[in-house]
Amino acid sequence: MALRTADEFLAGLRDGRRVYARGERVADVTLHSGLRIAAEHGANVYELAADPDLRELFTCRRDGELVSRYYEPLTDREALERRARLIEEHTRRGRTTLNLTKAVGTDALNALTTFAAAAARGGDTPYPERIASYLDRCTREDLSVVLAQTDVKGDRRLRPHQQADPDLYLRIVERGEEGIVVNGAKAHTTMAPVADEVIVLPTRAMAAEDADYAVAFAVPIDTEGLTMICGPLPDPGASAWEAPISSRNVEVESLTVFDRVLVPWERVFLAGEHELAGMLATTFATYHRYTAIAYKLPFAELLLGCAVMAAEVNGTLAASHVREKLATLVEYGGLLRACVEAAARHAVAAVGGQVLPAPVYTNVGKHHFASRFHEMLRVVQDLAGGLVITAPGRDDLDGAETGALIRKYLAGPAGVDPELRLRLFHLIRDITASDFGGYNQVVTLHGEGSLQAQSLQMLRDADLTSAVGAVADVLEAELPTPRGLASALPVPG
């Protein structure tokens, strides 16, 4: 099979999967009033791959066959750069909302490919062959693959095996001739209700006592025992005039429950090797945070554009304090782009013939975007003013008795179209002050790991030895090795 069409993708979602929304089981996710929006958004990766003007960016050749570029092996810096351009353009075409139905799944597959090579160093293991076979199948069948990684965790003071309920981290409960049986739940599984397959990865490093929780595998979404309970869904009645993004481009989150799910051995990628769980989780985090900083670029661009136009339609663009605020948005997006480019340019070799985006630049970029996101939204809201939440809607503008009043009193500076001014305010509301805007605030803060996780990873990967060596050079002295540094510090010659 070559590339699928959007219609073929949507048809594949009608498979009897167990999806619940607002307390009721959904018969068909492509017809459900809220899930339909997410499903059609998920289909855009297939639509864009079929666009002749985008084919070179969204596709590549493998064994002479045209396939999705999301499945291109990341074997060099140039491949990483192409992936960043792909993700950035894909997000821009989704009106700043990325479609994760291939991006996060291929982040997981890239991590698994690296993990497989590392596992093979420890001796004979079936994982490299299984992972390579699964990756080949996803590529050839043009599947949409998502990720389930975050366990619900229960009491976060306790390790997995210490929880009062052993299912609060996903675990292996049985091993048999056919495969493993797993129980548990994963939270925040983005787009799982409208994808083909889900990959499960461990959420953290595991101790020997947690071996049953060191598990990785992939299953189809319609697998028996798999249930998805959706989070809040978009308003199906929202208009593109008042909600230009969230009425058309949203993702759906789910609590994904595994109730004695049988996973065939050929789909099992980790089963109890606790010493490998942390490496797999960390490798995935680096690939996925690189995806994150690439897909945030169009949103940073949109925020800047909204701020500029808000100042223009309010007549304040020439004010010095307004220009200073616009400069902060320029800096915000500029530093993010610099991190994306640096992460690829300084990519590091990983086992298995792949490269890994430079972890420090990747985590710096993710932390920069997430930690300052709320501040940037405040800048845009400040420049736009209160009409972001009080502006009349399309019906009022079209009303026989109200339209003329709105056009008179909300006209803004001379030459500014009142309707365009209102549409801009509704766009700003959609991305900063609506349910969708609130979702963006939380998902930016917590998506791809917490700020603390990014800070810790920066420190783990930073070249502290070289930094302390600079002190040794200046002092012309031999320094003791600070605790925690693995290698000896250089001694000045």
C-alpha positions in Angstrom: 0.0 0.0 0.0 1.2 3.5 -0.8 -0.1 6.8 0.7 -3.6 6.7 1.9 -6.2 9.3 1.2 -8.0 11.3 3.8 -11.2 9.4 3.1 -9.4 6.1 3.5 -8.0 7.3 6.8 -11.5 8.3 8.1 -13.0 5.1 6.9 -10.4 3.2 9.0 -11.7 4.9 12.2 -15.1 3.2 11.8 -14.0 -0.1 13.5 -16.1 -0.4 16.6 -13.4 1.2 18.9 -14.5 1.8 22.5 -14.6 5.6 22.8 -16.7 7.5 25.4 -17.6 11.2 25.3 -19.7 13.1 27.7 -20.7 9.8 29.4 -21.9 8.0 26.3 -20.3 5.5 24.0 -19.6 6.9 20.6 -20.8 4.8 17.7 -18.7 6.5 15.0 -16.0 9.0 15.9 -16.2 10.5 12.3 -19.9 11.4 12.8 -19.9 12.5 16.5 -20.6 16.2 16.8 -17.4 17.0 18.7 -15.0 14.1 17.7 -15.8 14.7 14.1 -13.8 18.0 14.2 -10.8 16.2 15.7 -11.1 13.4 13.2 -11.2 15.8 10.2 -8.2 17.7 11.7 -6.4 14.3 12.0 -7.0 13.7 8.3 -5.2 16.8 7.2 -1.9 15.0 7.2 -3.2 12.9 4.4 -4.7 15.8 2.5 -1.5 17.7 2.7 0.6 14.8 1.5 -1.7 14.6 -1.6 -1.2 18.3 -2.4 1.2 18.6 -5.4 2.6 21.8 -4.1 3.5 20.1 -0.7 4.4 16.6 -1.9 8.2 17.2 -1.7 7.9 18.3 1.9 5.3 15.8 3.1 6.6 12.7 1.3 9.8 10.9 0.5 10.7 7.6 -1.2 11.5 4.4 0.5 12.4 1.4 -1.6 11.0 3.2 -4.6 7.6 3.8 -3.0 6.2 7.2 -2.0 5.7 7.3 1.8 5.0 9.9 4.4 8.1 11.9 5.3 7.1 11.5 9.0 8.6 8.0 8.6 11.9 9.2 7.1 14.8 7.8 9.2 16.7 10.5 11.1 20.2 9.5 10.1 21.8 12.9 9.7 21.4 16.6 10.6 19.7 17.3 7.3 17.0 14.8 8.0 16.3 16.5 11.4 16.1 19.9 9.6 13.6 18.4 7.1 11.5 17.1 9.9 11.5 20.5 11.6 10.3 22.1 8.4 7.7 19.4 7.9 6.3 19.9 11.4 6.4 23.7 11.2 4.5 23.7 7.9 2.1 21.0 9.0 1.2 23.1 12.0 0.9 26.3 10.0 -1.6 24.5 7.6 -3.5 23.4 10.7 -3.9 27.1 11.8 -1.3 26.7 14.5 -2.7 23.4 15.8 -0.4 20.4 15.1 -1.9 17.1 14.1 -0.1 14.7 16.4 -1.5 11.5 14.7 1.8 10.9 13.0 4.3 13.3 14.7 4.2 11.9 18.2 4.0 8.3 17.0 7.1 8.7 14.9 8.9 10.4 17.8 8.2 7.2 19.7 9.4 5.1 16.8 12.6 7.1 16.5 13.2 6.5 20.2 12.4 2.8 19.9 14.8 2.5 17.0 17.6 4.0 19.1 16.6 1.9 22.1 16.6 -1.3 20.0 20.2 -0.8 19.1 21.2 -0.1 22.7 19.3 -3.2 23.8 21.1 -5.3 21.3 24.4 -4.4 22.8 23.4 -6.3 25.9 23.1 -9.6 24.0 20.5 -11.5 22.0 17.1 -9.7 22.1 14.1 -9.9 19.8 13.4 -6.2 20.2 15.4 -4.8 17.2 13.6 -7.1 14.7 10.2 -6.4 16.2 10.6 -2.7 16.2 12.0 -2.6 12.7 9.1 -4.8 11.5 6.5 -2.6 13.1 8.1 0.6 11.7 8.1 -0.9 8.3 4.4 -1.8 8.6 3.5 1.7 9.8 5.4 3.2 6.9 4.0 0.9 4.2 0.4 1.1 5.4 0.6 4.9 6.1 -0.8 4.5 9.6 -1.5 7.2 12.0 0.2 6.3 15.3 -0.1 8.1 18.6 1.5 7.7 22.0 0.4 6.7 25.5 3.2 7.4 28.0 2.0 9.3 31.1 0.8 7.0 33.8 -1.9 8.3 36.2 0.7 7.8 39.0 -1.6 7.8 42.1 0.4 8.9 45.1 3.4 10.6 43.4 5.5 10.1 46.5 5.5 6.3 45.8 7.2 4.2 43.2 5.0 2.1 40.9 5.3 -1.1 42.9 4.5 0.8 46.2 1.1 2.1 45.1 -2.0 0.9 47.0 -3.6 0.1 43.7 -1.0 -1.7 41.5 -2.8 -0.6 38.3 -1.9 3.1 38.8 1.0 2.5 36.6 0.5 0.4 33.5 1.9 -3.1 34.2 2.3 -6.6 32.9 -0.1 -9.0 34.8 0.5 -12.1 32.7 2.9 -13.7 30.3 1.9 -16.5 28.0 2.6 -18.2 24.7 0.7 -15.6 22.7 2.1 -12.5 24.4 1.7 -10.3 27.5 -1.5 -9.2 29.3 -1.4 -5.6 30.6 -3.6 -3.6 33.0 -3.6 0.1 33.8 -4.3 3.5 32.3 -2.4 6.2 30.5 -3.5 9.9 30.7 -3.2 12.7 28.2 -3.2 10.4 25.1 -3.5 13.0 22.4 -5.6 12.0 19.4 -5.9 8.3 20.4 -9.7 8.2 19.7 -9.1 9.2 16.1 -5.9 7.3 15.3 -5.0 3.9 13.9 -2.6 2.6 16.5 -1.1 3.6 19.9 2.4 3.0 21.1 2.9 2.6 24.9 6.2 3.6 26.5 7.3 3.7 30.1 6.9 7.1 31.8 10.0 7.0 34.0 13.1 5.1 35.1 12.3 1.8 36.9 13.9 -0.1 39.7 14.2 -3.8 39.9 11.0 -4.0 42.0 9.2 -2.1 39.2 10.1 -4.6 36.5 6.5 -5.4 35.6 6.0 -1.7 34.9 8.9 -1.5 32.4 6.8 -2.2 29.4 6.6 -0.9 25.8 4.3 -2.1 23.0 1.9 -1.1 20.2 -1.7 -2.1 19.6 -4.5 -1.1 17.2 -7.0 1.3 18.8 -9.9 -1.2 18.4 -8.0 -3.8 20.5 -10.3 -5.7 22.9 -10.1 -4.3 26.4 -8.9 -0.8 25.3 -11.2 2.0 26.3 -10.8 5.7 25.7 -12.6 8.3 27.8 -12.4 11.7 26.1 -11.7 15.0 27.8 -13.6 18.2 26.9 -14.6 18.4 23.3 -14.9 21.5 21.0 -18.3 23.2 20.6 -19.7 21.8 17.4 -21.9 24.9 17.0 -19.0 27.4 17.0 -18.6 29.3 13.8 -15.3 29.9 11.9 -16.1 33.6 12.1 -16.0 33.7 16.0 -13.8 30.7 16.6 -11.5 30.6 13.5 -9.2 27.9 14.9 -11.1 25.9 17.5 -14.1 25.4 15.2 -11.9 23.5 12.7 -8.6 22.5 14.1 -8.5 20.9 17.5 -7.0 17.8 19.1 -8.8 15.5 21.5 -7.3 14.0 24.7 -8.3 10.8 26.4 -7.8 8.7 29.5 -6.8 5.4 27.9 -7.6 2.4 29.9 -6.1 -1.1 29.4 -8.3 -3.8 31.0 -6.5 -7.1 30.5 -5.3 -6.2 27.1 -3.5 -9.0 25.3 -0.4 -7.8 23.4 1.1 -10.3 20.9 4.8 -10.9 21.4 5.6 -9.4 18.0 4.2 -6.1 19.2 6.1 -6.2 22.5 9.2 -3.9 22.6 10.1 -4.0 26.3 8.9 -6.5 28.9 10.5 -6.3 32.3 14.0 -5.0 31.5 13.8 -2.3 34.1 17.3 -1.0 33.5 16.3 0.1 30.0 13.1 1.9 30.9 14.7 5.3 31.8 16.8 5.4 28.7 13.8 4.8 26.5 11.7 7.4 28.3 14.4 10.0 28.1 15.2 9.4 24.4 11.6 9.8 23.5 11.4 13.0 25.5 14.3 14.5 23.5 12.8 13.6 20.1 9.3 14.8 21.2 10.6 18.1 22.6 12.3 18.7 19.3 8.9 18.2 17.6 7.4 20.6 20.2 9.7 23.5 19.6 9.2 23.1 15.8 5.4 23.1 16.1 5.4 26.1 18.4 7.0 28.3 15.7 3.8 29.1 13.8 2.0 29.9 17.1 4.7 32.3 18.1 4.4 33.8 14.6 0.6 34.1 15.1 0.9 35.8 18.5 3.2 38.4 17.0 0.9 39.0 14.0 -2.1 39.3 16.3 -0.3 41.8 18.5 0.8 43.9 15.5 -2.7 44.0 14.0 -4.3 44.7 17.4 -2.1 47.8 17.7 -2.9 48.8 14.2 -6.7 48.5 14.5 -6.6 50.3 17.8 -4.4 53.1 16.5 -1.6 52.5 19.0 1.2 51.1 16.8 3.4 54.2 17.0 3.4 54.3 20.8 6.8 53.5 22.3 5.5 51.2 25.0 3.6 49.2 22.3 6.7 48.8 20.2 8.6 47.5 23.3 5.9 44.9 23.8 6.1 43.9 20.2 9.8 43.5 20.6 9.3 41.0 23.4 7.2 38.8 21.0 9.9 39.1 18.3 12.5 38.0 20.9 10.3 35.1 22.0 9.9 33.7 18.5 13.4 34.4 17.5 15.0 32.6 20.4 12.7 29.6 19.8 13.7 29.4 16.1 17.4 29.7 17.1 16.9 26.6 19.4 15.2 24.6 16.7 18.1 25.3 14.3 20.8 24.8 16.9 19.3 21.5 18.0 19.6 20.1 14.5 22.9 21.7 13.6 24.5 20.2 16.8 22.8 16.9 16.6 24.6 14.0 18.3 25.1 10.5 17.1 22.9 7.9 18.6 23.2 4.1 18.5 21.4 2.5 15.6 22.7 4.9 12.9 20.3 7.7 14.0 21.0 11.2 15.3 19.5 12.8 18.3 18.6 16.5 18.3 21.1 18.2 20.7 19.4 17.7 24.0 20.5 20.9 25.7 19.2 23.2 22.8 16.1 21.1 22.6 15.2 21.4 26.3 16.3 25.1 26.4 13.9 25.8 23.5 11.0 23.9 25.1 11.6 25.5 28.5 11.8 29.0 26.9 8.5 28.6 25.1 6.6 27.1 27.9 7.9 29.2 30.8 7.1 32.5 29.0 3.9 31.5 27.2 1.5 33.0 29.6 3.5 36.3 29.6 3.3 36.4 25.8 -0.5 35.9 25.9 -0.8 38.7 28.4 1.1 41.0 26.0 -1.3 40.2 23.1 -4.4 40.7 25.4 -2.9 43.9 26.7 -2.4 45.4 23.3 -5.8 44.2 22.0 -7.9 45.5 25.0 -11.2 44.4 26.5 -13.0 43.8 23.3 -11.3 40.5 23.1 -14.0 39.2 25.5 -16.8 41.7 25.0 -16.9 42.1 21.2 -20.3 41.3 19.6 -20.6 38.3 17.4 -21.4 37.7 13.7 -25.2 37.5 14.3 -25.1 41.0 15.9 -23.0 42.4 13.1 -25.5 41.0 10.5 -28.5 42.1 12.5 -30.8 44.6 10.8 -31.1 46.8 13.9 -27.6 46.2 15.5 -25.3 46.0 12.5 -25.2 49.7 11.8 -24.6 50.5 15.5 -21.7 48.1 15.7 -20.1 49.4 12.5 -20.5 53.0 13.8 -19.2 52.6 17.4 -16.6 49.8 16.9 -15.0 51.2 13.8 -11.6 52.0 15.2 -9.2 54.3 13.3 -10.1 55.7 9.8 -9.7 53.1 7.1 -10.1 50.1 9.4 -12.9 47.7 8.4 -15.1 47.2 11.5 -15.8 43.6 10.6 -12.1 42.8 10.2 -11.5 44.4 13.6 -14.1 42.3 15.3 -12.8 39.1 13.6 -9.3 39.9 14.9 -10.6 40.3 18.4 -12.5 37.0 18.2 -9.3 35.3 16.9 -7.4 36.6 19.9 -10.1 35.4 22.2 -10.0 32.0 20.5 -6.3 31.5 21.2 -6.0 33.3 24.5 -9.3 33.5 26.4 -11.7 30.7 25.3 -11.8 27.1 26.4 -9.4 26.4 23.5 -7.1 29.2 24.7 -7.2 27.7 28.2 -6.3 24.3 26.8 -3.3 25.8 25.0 -2.1 27.4 28.2 -2.1 24.2 30.2 -0.9 21.9 27.4 2.0 24.3 26.7 3.0 24.3 30.4 2.7 20.5 30.8 3.0 19.0 27.3 6.2 17.1 26.5 7.0 17.1 30.3 7.0 19.6 33.0 9.3 22.7 33.3 11.1 20.9 36.0 11.7 17.9 33.8 13.2 20.1 31.1 15.4 21.9 33.6 16.7 18.6 35.0 17.4 17.3 31.5 19.3 20.4 30.5 21.5 20.0 33.6 22.1 16.3 32.9 23.2 16.9 29.3 25.1 20.2 29.9 28.9 20.0 29.5 29.7 20.9 33.1 33.2 19.4 32.7 34.1 22.0 30.1 32.6 24.8 32.1 34.6 24.0 35.2 37.6 23.5 33.0 37.3 27.1 32.0 37.7 28.0 35.7 40.8 25.8 35.8 42.3 27.5 32.8 41.8 31.0 34.3 43.2 30.0 37.7 45.9 27.9 36.2 45.2 25.3 38.9 44.1 21.7 39.2 40.6 21.6 40.5 38.8 18.8 42.4 36.1 17.1 40.4 32.7 18.4 41.7 30.4 15.6 42.9 28.2 14.3 40.2 30.6 14.9 37.3 31.5 11.5 35.8 34.8 12.5 34.1 37.9 14.1 35.5 38.4 17.8 34.9 41.2 18.9 32.5 44.5 20.1 34.0 46.0 23.2 32.5 49.2 22.4 30.5 
